[in-house]
Amino acid sequence: MTAFKTQAHIHSLDGKMDEITILEQVGDNDYIVDYKGVKCHALFNWFNGTYYADDIYTIVKEN
């Protein structure tokens, strides 16, 4: 998968939209994304066609 930018609902913004970068797919509807320098998990809602990034509870820690 090639990284790409798109709009997503952001948890820390109470669901308001902002730009994220999709970095990789790590599971069935589980994506690692970058939001303003924070790597976190996101999912895609097939019903409304938008991503939801959780930059509060699913931050990816570097080893």
N, C-alpha and C positions, 0 to 999 in steps of 0.2 A: 504494500500500500504506500502510495506517495503522500506525504504530508500536504494538507490543504487547509485553507482558511474558510470559515463559515460563521454564521450567526448561531448563537445558542442562548437558551435561558440559563442564567447564572444564579446559583443558590445564594451567594453572598449579596446579590442585588435584588433579593426577593422575587426572582423569576424574570427580571427585566432582561432584555436582549443585549448582548455585546459580542464582539468578535473573539473566536477561539481558533486554535490551530489543532486539527486532528492529526495526531502523530502516528498512532498505530491501533489496530484492532487486536484486543487481547482475549476476547471471548465472544460468545454469542450475544451480540448487542452490548458489548462492553468495550469502550474506547479509552485510550490514554490521550489526553488533550493538554494543551498549554493555554493557560489563561493568564496573561500579564506576568509571565515568568513562573507561574505556579503550575506544576504538573498534577493533574487530578483525573478522576474517572468521569466518564459521561456515557449517557445512553441516548438512543435515537427513538423518538416516538413516531411510529409508523402511521398513526392515526392523524396527526397534524403536521407531520413532515419536519419536525424540529428536534434539535439536540438539547439535552439538559445536562449541564456541567455542575458537579458538586465540588466546589472549591473550598468547602468547609470540612466535611467529614471523610472525603475520599482522596485526600492529598497523597500523592505518591512520594514516598521517602526514598532518597538515593542511598544505596548501600556503600 
